[in-house]
Amino acid sequence: MEWWLLLIVIVGAFLFFLAIGLPVFLAFTIVDIVGIYFLWGGATGLTQFIHSVFSSISTFVLLPVPMFILMGELLFHSGVFVRALDTLDKWMGQIKGRLCILSVGGATLFSTLSGSSMGTTAMLGSLLLPEMEKRGYHKTMAIGSCMSGALAMIIPPSALAVILGSLMEISIGKLLIAGFLPGMLMAALYIGYIVIRCTIDPTMAPDYSPERHPWGEKIKGFAAHVLPFGIIIAAVTGLIFFGIATPTESAAMGVLATALVIMGFRKLSWEIVRKSSESTLRITVMMFMILTGSTAFSQILAFTGASKGLVELVVSFPLPEFFFVVIMQALMIVLGFFMEQVSIMMVTFPIFMPIVKALGLDPIWFGLLTLINMEIGMKTPPFGLCLFVMKGVVPPGTTMANIFRAVIPFVVLDVIAMLIIMFFPSIATLLPSLMRH
């Protein structure tokens, strides 16, 4: 059978199972078992499938995933970051849209401590939206700024970056560090938009006179409630950047540092540990179930020659490499309207990665573009996960239509950031190139 026909049958069967409502991991499993049985030697192939499932998740490089998630869950359930937001608020002065800017700043800081976009979004929405509504902020600006919690997918430590790095077979440490400057760029674009929009249209963020605080009080508050989180940042990002620890080792240090910081604030309890552990287990199992099915899926495509045939077809076209990058990223943006982020990567990268290698593209750069793409998918209607998280914490009377409208300008800013990094790859590759191996 021709490779293109096998590709159509295999991918088509997977998409069919998704269309009828099966979970992603179950759709992968059915296609894997049937495909392996008929294309890979019957019972012998199924035995190999079992070994493949085990080996795909029993690898040291994936260990940071649950630990990065656990860090975010501990911080979220303990509520210790609330004091940091209160302290940062005192430093804002009378800037236009100060609470929206505080939301973006809080999201950026919390993203350096947590690998969970949904947890960051939930925290910002529940803490800041009621106050914004009380102050008369427009729903569009208020909700949109709180959706910046999705930056946790870009800025290290990012659990999704660990999975992507493992899938691409590249340095996870370098991919994690690569997200720092692009994450700061995206935060700067958000803040710039907020200031400009609120200046042009004052109804977006009405003026009010915040309470004045002495410099001594602000400095003391910053030292007491913000600086301690620097311990967590140093334990994760710092150790990776300077080559002192692997991502796995730094993730373990990050969990320890997070527990110590929470303990320092006297907020650590068995109830918080229990809730955080349950959330971490649920999210990790979901990710790993999809990962096991995707690994076998990519092996089937390779064994049948479908991957090789597709790569040879793509590279045969006399088109610029940039054109292929745009097509692959655009396809993932479209899939982000309907699918969960881990699922998108697992479906596309068995096909995309051979093309990336054949074209000689920088895998760190391409991986970072993909992370931004996945961040966009978290916020795009109708099925972006952060949209549903936000709906759960918004004040009464807020509809999904309000949330959809609020997120559109910020999605446009994300696309602009992606285009900037496409044209200036050094934004993503500079820090990884300075790392000690």
Secondary structure, 3 states (H helix, E strand, C coil): CCHHHHHHHHHHHHHHHHHCCCCHHHHHHHHHHHHHHHHCCCHHHHHHHHHHHHHHHCCHHHCHHHHHHHHHHHHHHHCCHHHHHHHHHHCCCCCCCHHHHHHHHHHHHHHCCCCCHHHHHHHHHHHHHHHHHHHCCCHHHHHHHHHHHHHHHCCCCCHHHHHHHHHHCCCHHHHHHHCHHHHHHHHHHHHHHHHHHHHHCHHHCCCCCCCCCCHHHHHHHHHHHCCCHHHHHHHHHHHHHCCCCCHHHHHHHHHHHHHHHHHHCCCCCHHHHHHHHHHHHHHHHHHHHHHHHHHHHHHHHHHHCHHHHHHHHHHCCCCCHHHHHHHHHHHHHHHCCCCCHHHHHHHHHHHHHHHHHHHCCCHHHHHHHHHHHHHHHCCCCCCCHHHHHHHCCCCCCCCHHHHHHHHHHHHHHHHHHHHHHHHCCHHHHHHHHHCCC
